[in-house]
């Protein structure tokens, strides 16, 4: 098992289907690239802006993982979206991406 410090960001790669409200009573979806993950959050690359404060769900993970957008910044490829995940068994216990650069193996 890999040992991680609380809040330690880990580089990874996965593609996730995300859902978020775009208008009252209407949900939008996007395919997001998961770039980093940590015990209470993640960094995604999306093709659409998802405003700070909006709820977001990772629909392609189990029954769906709820999260909240902490920040969204446009870059050359789309938008970098940082999210906070409230689930206690998020990473690495509940979900581990298929491609992870574990810190103790990265050197």
N, CA, C and O atoms as a GROMACS GRO file, in nm:
protein
  428
    1UNK      N    1   0.084  -0.118   0.000
    1UNK     CA    2   0.000   0.000   0.000
    1UNK      C    3   0.088   0.124   0.000
    1UNK      O    4   0.192   0.127   0.066
    2UNK      N    5   0.048   0.223  -0.073
    2UNK     CA    6   0.124   0.346  -0.082
    2UNK      C    7   0.085   0.438   0.032
    2UNK      O    8  -0.033   0.451   0.065
    3UNK      N    9   0.185   0.501   0.092
    3UNK     CA   10   0.159   0.594   0.203
    3UNK      C   11   0.152   0.735   0.150
    3UNK      O   12   0.241   0.781   0.078
    4UNK      N   13   0.045   0.804   0.186
    4UNK     CA   14   0.025   0.942   0.143
    4UNK      C   15   0.003   1.030   0.264
    4UNK      O   16  -0.058   0.989   0.363
    5UNK      N   17   0.053   1.152   0.256
    5UNK     CA   18   0.027   1.252   0.359
    5UNK      C   19  -0.115   1.305   0.335
    5UNK      O   20  -0.163   1.306   0.222
    6UNK      N   21  -0.181   1.350   0.440
    6UNK     CA   22  -0.313   1.411   0.425
    6UNK      C   23  -0.304   1.530   0.330
    6UNK      O   24  -0.219   1.617   0.348
    7UNK      N   25  -0.390   1.534   0.232
    7UNK     CA   26  -0.391   1.644   0.135
    7UNK      C   27  -0.288   1.635   0.026
    7UNK      O   28  -0.281   1.724  -0.058
    8UNK      N   29  -0.208   1.530   0.024
    8UNK     CA   30  -0.102   1.517  -0.078
    8UNK      C   31  -0.165   1.492  -0.215
    8UNK      O   32  -0.244   1.399  -0.233
    9UNK      N   33  -0.129   1.576  -0.312
    9UNK     CA   34  -0.180   1.563  -0.448
    9UNK      C   35  -0.097   1.459  -0.523
    9UNK      O   36   0.026   1.456  -0.513
   10UNK      N   37  -0.167   1.375  -0.598
   10UNK     CA   38  -0.103   1.268  -0.674
   10UNK      C   39  -0.140   1.284  -0.820
   10UNK      O   40  -0.258   1.297  -0.853
   11UNK      N   41  -0.041   1.284  -0.909
   11UNK     CA   42  -0.069   1.291  -1.052
   11UNK      C   43  -0.133   1.160  -1.097
   11UNK      O   44  -0.093   1.052  -1.054
   12UNK      N   45  -0.233   1.172  -1.185
   12UNK     CA   46  -0.304   1.053  -1.230
   12UNK      C   47  -0.366   1.082  -1.367
   12UNK      O   48  -0.352   1.191  -1.422
   13UNK      N   49  -0.434   0.981  -1.420
   13UNK     CA   50  -0.501   0.999  -1.547
   13UNK      C   51  -0.623   0.908  -1.554
   13UNK      O   52  -0.613   0.787  -1.532
   14UNK      N   53  -0.737   0.967  -1.584
   14UNK     CA   54  -0.860   0.894  -1.607
   14UNK      C   55  -0.954   0.989  -1.681
   14UNK      O   56  -0.934   1.110  -1.680
   15UNK      N   57  -1.056   0.934  -1.743
   15UNK     CA   58  -1.160   1.014  -1.806
   15UNK      C   59  -1.289   0.986  -1.731
   15UNK      O   60  -1.328   0.871  -1.713
   16UNK      N   61  -1.355   1.093  -1.687
   16UNK     CA   62  -1.476   1.080  -1.607
   16UNK      C   63  -1.592   1.153  -1.672
   16UNK      O   64  -1.574   1.259  -1.733
   17UNK      N   65  -1.711   1.096  -1.661
   17UNK     CA   66  -1.832   1.166  -1.702
   17UNK      C   67  -1.878   1.247  -1.582
   17UNK      O   68  -1.902   1.192  -1.474
   18UNK      N   69  -1.889   1.379  -1.600
   18UNK     CA   70  -1.932   1.466  -1.491
   18UNK      C   71  -2.066   1.530  -1.526
   18UNK      O   72  -2.099   1.553  -1.642
   19UNK      N   73  -2.143   1.558  -1.421
   19UNK     CA   74  -2.273   1.625  -1.437
   19UNK      C   75  -2.278   1.744  -1.343
   19UNK      O   76  -2.225   1.739  -1.232
   20UNK      N   77  -2.342   1.851  -1.389
   20UNK     CA   78  -2.352   1.974  -1.309
   20UNK      C   79  -2.474   2.052  -1.356
   20UNK      O   80  -2.513   2.040  -1.472
   21UNK      N   81  -2.534   2.132  -1.268
   21UNK     CA   82  -2.651   2.211  -1.309
   21UNK      C   83  -2.609   2.327  -1.400
   21UNK      O   84  -2.514   2.400  -1.371
   22UNK      N   85  -2.682   2.342  -1.509
   22UNK     CA   86  -2.652   2.452  -1.601
   22UNK      C   87  -2.763   2.556  -1.603
   22UNK      O   88  -2.742   2.669  -1.647
   23UNK      N   89  -2.880   2.518  -1.557
   23UNK     CA   90  -2.996   2.608  -1.545
   23UNK      C   91  -3.090   2.543  -1.444
   23UNK      O   92  -3.077   2.423  -1.416
   24UNK      N   93  -3.182   2.618  -1.387
   24UNK     CA   94  -3.274   2.557  -1.291
   24UNK      C   95  -3.345   2.434  -1.349
   24UNK      O   96  -3.413   2.443  -1.451
   25UNK      N   97  -3.326   2.321  -1.284
   25UNK     CA   98  -3.389   2.197  -1.327
   25UNK      C   99  -3.324   2.129  -1.446
   25UNK      O  100  -3.377   2.030  -1.497
   26UNK      N  101  -3.210   2.179  -1.489
   26UNK     CA  102  -3.143   2.122  -1.607
   26UNK      C  103  -3.000   2.085  -1.573
   26UNK      O  104  -2.926   2.165  -1.515
   27UNK      N  105  -2.959   1.963  -1.610
   27UNK     CA  106  -2.822   1.917  -1.587
   27UNK      C  107  -2.746   1.914  -1.718
   27UNK      O  108  -2.801   1.879  -1.823
   28UNK      N  109  -2.620   1.951  -1.713
   28UNK     CA  110  -2.529   1.939  -1.826
   28UNK      C  111  -2.425   1.834  -1.794
   28UNK      O  112  -2.402   1.801  -1.678
   29UNK      N  113  -2.362   1.781  -1.899
   29UNK     CA  114  -2.262   1.676  -1.883
   29UNK      C  115  -2.139   1.711  -1.965
   29UNK      O  116  -2.147   1.783  -2.065
   30UNK      N  117  -2.026   1.659  -1.922
   30UNK     CA  118  -1.901   1.675  -1.995
   30UNK      C  119  -1.812   1.556  -1.962
   30UNK      O  120  -1.827   1.493  -1.858
   31UNK      N  121  -1.720   1.527  -2.052
   31UNK     CA  122  -1.615   1.429  -2.022
   31UNK      C  123  -1.496   1.508  -1.970
   31UNK      O  124  -1.447   1.599  -2.037
   32UNK      N  125  -1.451   1.474  -1.851
   32UNK     CA  126  -1.341   1.546  -1.787
   32UNK      C  127  -1.220   1.456  -1.777
   32UNK      O  128  -1.232   1.335  -1.755
   33UNK      N  129  -1.103   1.514  -1.793
   33UNK     CA  130  -0.978   1.442  -1.773
   33UNK      C  131  -0.934   1.465  -1.630
   33UNK      O  132  -0.915   1.579  -1.588
   34UNK      N  133  -0.918   1.358  -1.556
   34UNK     CA  134  -0.871   1.366  -1.417
   34UNK      C  135  -0.719   1.374  -1.419
   34UNK      O  136  -0.652   1.281  -1.466
   35UNK      N  137  -0.663   1.485  -1.369
   35UNK     CA  138  -0.518   1.510  -1.374
   35UNK      C  139  -0.449   1.486  -1.240
   35UNK      O  140  -0.337   1.435  -1.236
   36UNK      N  141  -0.515   1.524  -1.131
   36UNK     CA  142  -0.461   1.507  -0.996
   36UNK      C  143  -0.573   1.462  -0.905
   36UNK      O  144  -0.691   1.490  -0.928
   37UNK      N  145  -0.534   1.392  -0.800
   37UNK     CA  146  -0.632   1.345  -0.702
   37UNK      C  147  -0.569   1.351  -0.564
   37UNK      O  148  -0.448   1.334  -0.550
   38UNK      N  149  -0.649   1.375  -0.461
   38UNK     CA  150  -0.603   1.372  -0.323
   38UNK      C  151  -0.719   1.328  -0.236
   38UNK      O  152  -0.830   1.306  -0.286
   39UNK      N  153  -0.696   1.315  -0.107
   39UNK     CA  154  -0.796   1.255  -0.018
   39UNK      C  155  -0.929   1.328  -0.014
   39UNK      O  156  -1.031   1.265   0.016
   40UNK      N  157  -0.933   1.457  -0.042
   40UNK     CA  158  -1.059   1.530  -0.038
   40UNK      C  159  -1.082   1.617  -0.161
   40UNK      O  160  -1.152   1.717  -0.154
   41UNK      N  161  -1.021   1.579  -0.275
   41UNK     CA  162  -1.041   1.661  -0.393
   41UNK      C  163  -0.978   1.604  -0.518
   41UNK      O  164  -0.923   1.494  -0.520
   42UNK      N  165  -0.990   1.684  -0.625
   42UNK     CA  166  -0.937   1.644  -0.754
   42UNK      C  167  -0.920   1.766  -0.843
   42UNK      O  168  -0.981   1.870  -0.820
   43UNK      N  169  -0.836   1.751  -0.945
   43UNK     CA  170  -0.817   1.853  -1.047
   43UNK      C  171  -0.856   1.792  -1.181
   43UNK      O  172  -0.804   1.688  -1.221
   44UNK      N  173  -0.948   1.859  -1.249
   44UNK     CA  174  -1.002   1.810  -1.375
   44UNK      C  175  -0.972   1.908  -1.488
   44UNK      O  176  -0.958   2.028  -1.465
   45UNK      N  177  -0.963   1.856  -1.609
   45UNK     CA  178  -0.959   1.938  -1.730
   45UNK      C  179  -1.092   1.916  -1.800
   45UNK      O  180  -1.127   1.803  -1.834
   46UNK      N  181  -1.168   2.024  -1.823
   46UNK     CA  182  -1.297   2.014  -1.890
   46UNK      C  183  -1.298   2.100  -2.015
   46UNK      O  184  -1.211   2.185  -2.034
   47UNK      N  185  -1.397   2.078  -2.099
   47UNK     CA  186  -1.410   2.160  -2.220
   47UNK      C  187  -1.506   2.276  -2.200
   47UNK      O  188  -1.518   2.363  -2.286
   48UNK      N  189  -1.576   2.276  -2.086
   48UNK     CA  190  -1.672   2.382  -2.055
   48UNK      C  191  -1.642   2.441  -1.918
   48UNK      O  192  -1.587   2.374  -1.831
   49UNK      N  193  -1.679   2.565  -1.901
   49UNK     CA  194  -1.663   2.630  -1.771
   49UNK      C  195  -1.768   2.577  -1.674
   49UNK      O  196  -1.885   2.566  -1.708
   50UNK      N  197  -1.723   2.544  -1.553
   50UNK     CA  198  -1.815   2.503  -1.446
   50UNK      C  199  -1.788   2.599  -1.331
   50UNK      O  200  -1.686   2.587  -1.263
   51UNK      N  201  -1.877   2.692  -1.307
   51UNK     CA  202  -1.851   2.799  -1.210
   51UNK      C  203  -1.825   2.750  -1.068
   51UNK      O  204  -1.879   2.649  -1.023
   52UNK      N  205  -1.741   2.826  -0.999
   52UNK     CA  206  -1.710   2.801  -0.858
   52UNK      C  207  -1.839   2.795  -0.776
   52UNK      O  208  -1.931   2.874  -0.796
   53UNK      N  209  -1.844   2.700  -0.685
   53UNK     CA  210  -1.957   2.685  -0.595
   53UNK      C  211  -2.063   2.587  -0.643
   53UNK      O  212  -2.146   2.543  -0.564
   54UNK      N  213  -2.062   2.553  -0.772
   54UNK     CA  214  -2.163   2.460  -0.823
   54UNK      C  215  -2.137   2.317  -0.775
   54UNK      O  216  -2.022   2.277  -0.760
   55UNK      N  217  -2.242   2.242  -0.750
   55UNK     CA  218  -2.223   2.099  -0.724
   55UNK      C  219  -2.188   2.029  -0.854
   55UNK      O  220  -2.230   2.071  -0.962
   56UNK      N  221  -2.112   1.924  -0.844
   56UNK     CA  222  -2.072   1.844  -0.959
   56UNK      C  223  -2.071   1.699  -0.914
   56UNK      O  224  -2.045   1.670  -0.797
   57UNK      N  225  -2.099   1.607  -1.005
   57UNK     CA  226  -2.099   1.465  -0.971
   57UNK      C  227  -2.017   1.388  -1.072
   57UNK      O  228  -2.025   1.414  -1.193
   58UNK      N  229  -1.938   1.295  -1.023
   58UNK     CA  230  -1.862   1.204  -1.110
   58UNK      C  231  -1.953   1.084  -1.137
   58UNK      O  232  -1.952   0.987  -1.060
   59UNK      N  233  -2.030   1.090  -1.244
   59UNK     CA  234  -2.129   0.988  -1.272
   59UNK      C  235  -2.069   0.853  -1.313
   59UNK      O  236  -2.135   0.750  -1.300
   60UNK      N  237  -1.947   0.853  -1.362
   60UNK     CA  238  -1.887   0.728  -1.410
   60UNK      C  239  -1.817   0.649  -1.299
   60UNK      O  240  -1.756   0.546  -1.327
   61UNK      N  241  -1.825   0.696  -1.175
   61UNK     CA  242  -1.764   0.624  -1.063
   61UNK      C  243  -1.876   0.569  -0.975
   61UNK      O  244  -1.947   0.645  -0.909
   62UNK      N  245  -1.892   0.439  -0.975
   62UNK     CA  246  -1.993   0.374  -0.890
   62UNK      C  247  -2.131   0.434  -0.908
   62UNK      O  248  -2.180   0.448  -1.020
   63UNK      N  249  -2.194   0.469  -0.796
   63UNK     CA  250  -2.327   0.530  -0.796
   63UNK      C  251  -2.320   0.680  -0.818
   63UNK      O  252  -2.422   0.749  -0.811
   64UNK      N  253  -2.200   0.731  -0.846
   64UNK     CA  254  -2.179   0.874  -0.862
   64UNK      C  255  -2.118   0.933  -0.736
   64UNK      O  256  -2.163   0.903  -0.625
   65UNK      N  257  -2.018   1.014  -0.752
   65UNK     CA  258  -1.949   1.076  -0.639
   65UNK      C  259  -1.981   1.225  -0.640
   65UNK      O  260  -1.947   1.294  -0.737
   66UNK      N  261  -2.045   1.277  -0.536
   66UNK     CA  262  -2.076   1.420  -0.531
   66UNK      C  263  -1.954   1.502  -0.489
   66UNK      O  264  -1.872   1.458  -0.408
   67UNK      N  265  -1.944   1.622  -0.547
   67UNK     CA  266  -1.835   1.713  -0.514
   67UNK      C  267  -1.884   1.856  -0.534
   67UNK      O  268  -1.999   1.878  -0.574
   68UNK      N  269  -1.796   1.951  -0.507
   68UNK     CA  270  -1.830   2.093  -0.525
   68UNK      C  271  -1.712   2.162  -0.592
   68UNK      O  272  -1.597   2.136  -0.557
   69UNK      N  273  -1.740   2.248  -0.688
   69UNK     CA  274  -1.635   2.320  -0.759
   69UNK      C  275  -1.575   2.427  -0.667
   69UNK      O  276  -1.646   2.511  -0.613
   70UNK      N  277  -1.443   2.420  -0.651
   70UNK     CA  278  -1.370   2.516  -0.567
   70UNK      C  279  -1.314   2.629  -0.653
   70UNK      O  280  -1.314   2.745  -0.612
   71UNK      N  281  -1.268   2.594  -0.774
   71UNK     CA  282  -1.217   2.696  -0.866
   71UNK      C  283  -1.228   2.645  -1.008
   71UNK      O  284  -1.232   2.525  -1.033
   72UNK      N  285  -1.232   2.740  -1.102
   72UNK     CA  286  -1.239   2.708  -1.244
   72UNK      C  287  -1.164   2.816  -1.319
   72UNK      O  288  -1.202   2.933  -1.317
   73UNK      N  289  -1.055   2.776  -1.386
   73UNK     CA  290  -0.972   2.872  -1.458
   73UNK      C  291  -0.952   2.826  -1.602
   73UNK      O  292  -0.923   2.708  -1.626
   74UNK      N  293  -0.968   2.917  -1.695
   74UNK     CA  294  -0.948   2.883  -1.835
   74UNK      C  295  -0.798   2.873  -1.864
   74UNK      O  296  -0.718   2.951  -1.813
   75UNK      N  297  -0.763   2.774  -1.945
   75UNK     CA  298  -0.625   2.760  -1.992
   75UNK      C  299  -0.627   2.733  -2.142
   75UNK      O  300  -0.733   2.744  -2.205
   76UNK      N  301  -0.514   2.699  -2.200
   76UNK     CA  302  -0.505   2.679  -2.346
   76UNK      C  303  -0.586   2.561  -2.397
   76UNK      O  304  -0.614   2.553  -2.516
   77UNK      N  305  -0.624   2.469  -2.308
   77UNK     CA  306  -0.691   2.346  -2.350
   77UNK      C  307  -0.838   2.340  -2.310
   77UNK      O  308  -0.908   2.246  -2.348
   78UNK      N  309  -0.885   2.437  -2.236
   78UNK     CA  310  -1.023   2.436  -2.186
   78UNK      C  311  -1.027   2.500  -2.050
   78UNK      O  312  -0.994   2.618  -2.035
   79UNK      N  313  -1.067   2.424  -1.948
   79UNK     CA  314  -1.080   2.477  -1.814
   79UNK      C  315  -1.022   2.379  -1.712
   79UNK      O  316  -1.048   2.259  -1.718
   80UNK      N  317  -0.943   2.432  -1.619
   80UNK     CA  318  -0.895   2.354  -1.505
   80UNK      C  319  -0.992   2.375  -1.392
   80UNK      O  320  -1.012   2.488  -1.346
   81UNK      N  321  -1.053   2.267  -1.347
   81UNK     CA  322  -1.156   2.272  -1.245
   81UNK      C  323  -1.109   2.196  -1.122
   81UNK      O  324  -1.085   2.075  -1.128
   82UNK      N  325  -1.095   2.267  -1.011
   82UNK     CA  326  -1.060   2.202  -0.885
   82UNK      C  327  -1.188   2.177  -0.807
   82UNK      O  328  -1.273   2.266  -0.795
   83UNK      N  329  -1.202   2.055  -0.755
   83UNK     CA  330  -1.322   2.020  -0.680
   83UNK      C  331  -1.287   1.968  -0.542
   83UNK      O  332  -1.180   1.913  -0.519
   84UNK      N  333  -1.381   1.986  -0.450
   84UNK     CA  334  -1.370   1.929  -0.316
   84UNK      C  335  -1.469   1.813  -0.308
   84UNK      O  336  -1.586   1.826  -0.344
   85UNK      N  337  -1.420   1.700  -0.261
   85UNK     CA  338  -1.502   1.580  -0.247
   85UNK      C  339  -1.526   1.557  -0.098
   85UNK      O  340  -1.431   1.547  -0.021
   86UNK      N  341  -1.651   1.549  -0.058
   86UNK     CA  342  -1.684   1.534   0.082
   86UNK      C  343  -1.686   1.391   0.132
   86UNK      O  344  -1.689   1.368   0.252
   87UNK      N  345  -1.684   1.295   0.041
   87UNK     CA  346  -1.690   1.155   0.081
   87UNK      C  347  -1.566   1.115   0.160
   87UNK      O  348  -1.454   1.151   0.123
   88UNK      N  349  -1.587   1.043   0.268
   88UNK     CA  350  -1.474   1.003   0.353
   88UNK      C  351  -1.391   0.892   0.291
   88UNK      O  352  -1.272   0.881   0.321
   89UNK      N  353  -1.450   0.812   0.206
   89UNK     CA  354  -1.375   0.703   0.142
   89UNK      C  355  -1.356   0.734  -0.006
   89UNK      O  356  -1.394   0.653  -0.091
   90UNK      N  357  -1.299   0.846  -0.036
   90UNK     CA  358  -1.281   0.890  -0.174
   90UNK      C  359  -1.154   0.829  -0.232
   90UNK      O  360  -1.163   0.734  -0.309
   91UNK      N  361  -1.040   0.879  -0.197
   91UNK     CA  362  -0.913   0.831  -0.252
   91UNK      C  363  -0.814   0.808  -0.139
   91UNK      O  364  -0.806   0.891  -0.049
   92UNK      N  365  -0.742   0.701  -0.140
   92UNK     CA  366  -0.738   0.591  -0.237
   92UNK      C  367  -0.830   0.474  -0.203
   92UNK      O  368  -0.836   0.377  -0.279
   93UNK      N  369  -0.902   0.483  -0.091
   93UNK     CA  370  -0.982   0.368  -0.046
   93UNK      C  371  -1.103   0.340  -0.135
   93UNK      O  372  -1.126   0.225  -0.172
   94UNK      N  373  -1.180   0.442  -0.169
   94UNK     CA  374  -1.303   0.421  -0.245
   94UNK      C  375  -1.284   0.420  -0.395
   94UNK      O  376  -1.355   0.348  -0.466
   95UNK      N  377  -1.189   0.498  -0.444
   95UNK     CA  378  -1.165   0.507  -0.588
   95UNK      C  379  -1.017   0.534  -0.611
   95UNK      O  380  -0.958   0.621  -0.547
   96UNK      N  381  -0.959   0.459  -0.701
   96UNK     CA  382  -0.822   0.483  -0.744
   96UNK      C  383  -0.821   0.483  -0.896
   96UNK      O  384  -0.864   0.386  -0.958
   97UNK      N  385  -0.772   0.590  -0.959
   97UNK     CA  386  -0.767   0.595  -1.105
   97UNK      C  387  -0.682   0.481  -1.161
   97UNK      O  388  -0.596   0.428  -1.091
   98UNK      N  389  -0.705   0.443  -1.286
   98UNK     CA  390  -0.627   0.334  -1.345
   98UNK      C  391  -0.480   0.369  -1.366
   98UNK      O  392  -0.395   0.280  -1.369
   99UNK      N  393  -0.450   0.497  -1.379
   99UNK     CA  394  -0.311   0.540  -1.400
   99UNK      C  395  -0.274   0.641  -1.291
   99UNK      O  396  -0.328   0.751  -1.287
  100UNK      N  397  -0.183   0.602  -1.203
  100UNK     CA  398  -0.144   0.685  -1.090
  100UNK      C  399   0.008   0.689  -1.082
  100UNK      O  400   0.074   0.586  -1.096
  101UNK      N  401   0.064   0.808  -1.060
  101UNK     CA  402   0.208   0.822  -1.035
  101UNK      C  403   0.227   0.834  -0.884
  101UNK      O  404   0.232   0.944  -0.829
  102UNK      N  405   0.238   0.718  -0.818
  102UNK     CA  406   0.254   0.718  -0.673
  102UNK      C  407   0.384   0.786  -0.636
  102UNK      O  408   0.487   0.759  -0.698
  103UNK      N  409   0.384   0.875  -0.537
  103UNK     CA  410   0.504   0.951  -0.500
  103UNK      C  411   0.623   0.863  -0.467
  103UNK      O  412   0.736   0.898  -0.501
  104UNK      N  413   0.602   0.751  -0.401
  104UNK     CA  414   0.714   0.666  -0.363
  104UNK      C  415   0.770   0.588  -0.482
  104UNK      O  416   0.874   0.523  -0.468
  105UNK      N  417   0.705   0.592  -0.598
  105UNK     CA  418   0.754   0.524  -0.717
  105UNK      C  419   0.798   0.621  -0.826
  105UNK      O  420   0.849   0.578  -0.930
  106UNK      N  421   0.778   0.750  -0.804
  106UNK     CA  422   0.802   0.852  -0.908
  106UNK      C  423   0.948   0.888  -0.926
  106UNK      O  424   0.983   0.949  -1.026
  107UNK      N  425   1.034   0.852  -0.834
  107UNK     CA  426   1.174   0.894  -0.846
  107UNK      C  427   1.256   0.804  -0.934
  107UNK      O  428   1.376   0.828  -0.952
   0.00000   0.00000   0.00000
